[in-house]
Amino acid sequence: MRHVHWRSSARTGTLMVRQLIDASLPTTTVVLDTRDLTELSVDAAASVALAAARAGFPVRLITGEGVLAETKSDAELVLDRLALVRAGDAREAVRLARGGGSLVLVTADPAEAARAAAVRKRFDRVICVFTGSAEVSVPGVVTLRLGDLDALPYVWTAR
């Protein structure tokens, strides 16, 4: 009843109900696991974050040390921050991610990929870009096995 627009309903003689629309764009959260940091992992995280930023979506870039960048469309900021990433010992970077939108986890650790399943209810979509050598399968999470960066567009569209 509180969504009925009474003034318009009285004017038209028909019950008019407000439809509330969330006009905000979904955030793409890219989590880069820096424990087994490789150039492939950084390049994959940069590719995903850059594509989202260039498409005009808000991007949040996170490592185990915390939020590296949070931008609406500044692709250069994403690249600048990723250029400074170093291998770290921080654990469970996935837990630092706020919910909403899409979560893209880039990791080479099967245990970290499994942690993505624990947070999947907080996000609309969870994707794990796995750069390790082991086989990994996480229920409820789209897992993309990446051997080299040239394969990223193919595995991304094949999902």
Secondary structure, 3 states (H helix, E strand, C coil): CCCECHHHHHHHCCCCECCCCCCCCCCEEEEECCCCCCHHHHHHHHHHHHHHHHCCCCEEEEECCEEEEEECCCHHHHHHHHHCCCCCCCCCHHHHCCCCCEEEEEECCHHHHHHHHHCHHHCCEEEEEECCCCCCCCCCCEEEECCCHHHHHHHHHHC
